[in-house]
Amino acid sequence: MDWPSCFPDINLIENVWNLLKYNLMSCFPWPSGEQEMARVIEEKWVNIELEDILGFTNRMPAPIKAVIVVNCSHTKW
């Protein structure tokens, strides 16, 4: 299978970025200043659970099959 270099439908890091953004949105109060924001981002990043990443990995067969079915076109994933 050809693997397009930038294929968001089967790119695991997109799921991880979305999880990080979701975790950042739970911050209250919102970080003030660049240094505090960097600290909070790093804190949220290191606290992403391995189980979450493995969950994304374990769900990959469905998006890959969908991409194959639509001949590498856009999917719902």
Backbone hydrogen bonds, N-H to C=O, Kabsch-Sander energy under -0.5 kcal/mol:
donor,donor_aa,acceptor,acceptor_aa,energy
7,F,4,P,-0.6
10,I,7,F,-1.5
11,N,8,P,-1.2
12,L,10,I,-0.7
14,E,11,N,-1.2
15,N,11,N,-0.7
15,N,12,L,-0.7
16,V,12,L,-1.6
17,W,13,I,-3.0
18,N,14,E,-2.2
19,L,15,N,-2.0
20,L,16,V,-2.5
21,K,17,W,-2.8
22,Y,18,N,-2.4
23,N,19,L,-2.5
24,L,20,L,-2.3
25,M,21,K,-2.0
26,S,22,Y,-0.6
26,S,23,N,-0.8
27,C,24,L,-1.9
33,G,31,P,-0.6
37,M,33,G,-2.1
38,A,34,E,-2.5
39,R,35,Q,-2.1
40,V,36,E,-2.4
41,I,37,M,-2.7
42,E,38,A,-2.3
43,E,39,R,-2.4
44,K,40,V,-2.8
45,W,41,I,-2.5
46,V,42,E,-2.5
47,N,43,E,-1.0
48,I,45,W,-1.4
52,D,49,E,-0.6
53,I,49,E,-1.5
54,L,50,L,-2.8
55,G,51,E,-2.1
56,F,52,D,-1.9
57,T,53,I,-2.2
58,N,54,L,-2.9
59,R,55,G,-1.3
60,M,57,T,-1.4
62,A,59,R,-0.8
64,I,60,M,-2.3
65,K,61,P,-2.5
66,A,62,A,-2.3
67,V,63,P,-2.4
68,I,64,I,-2.1
69,V,65,K,-2.5
70,V,66,A,-1.9
71,N,68,I,-1.4
72,C,67,V,-3.0
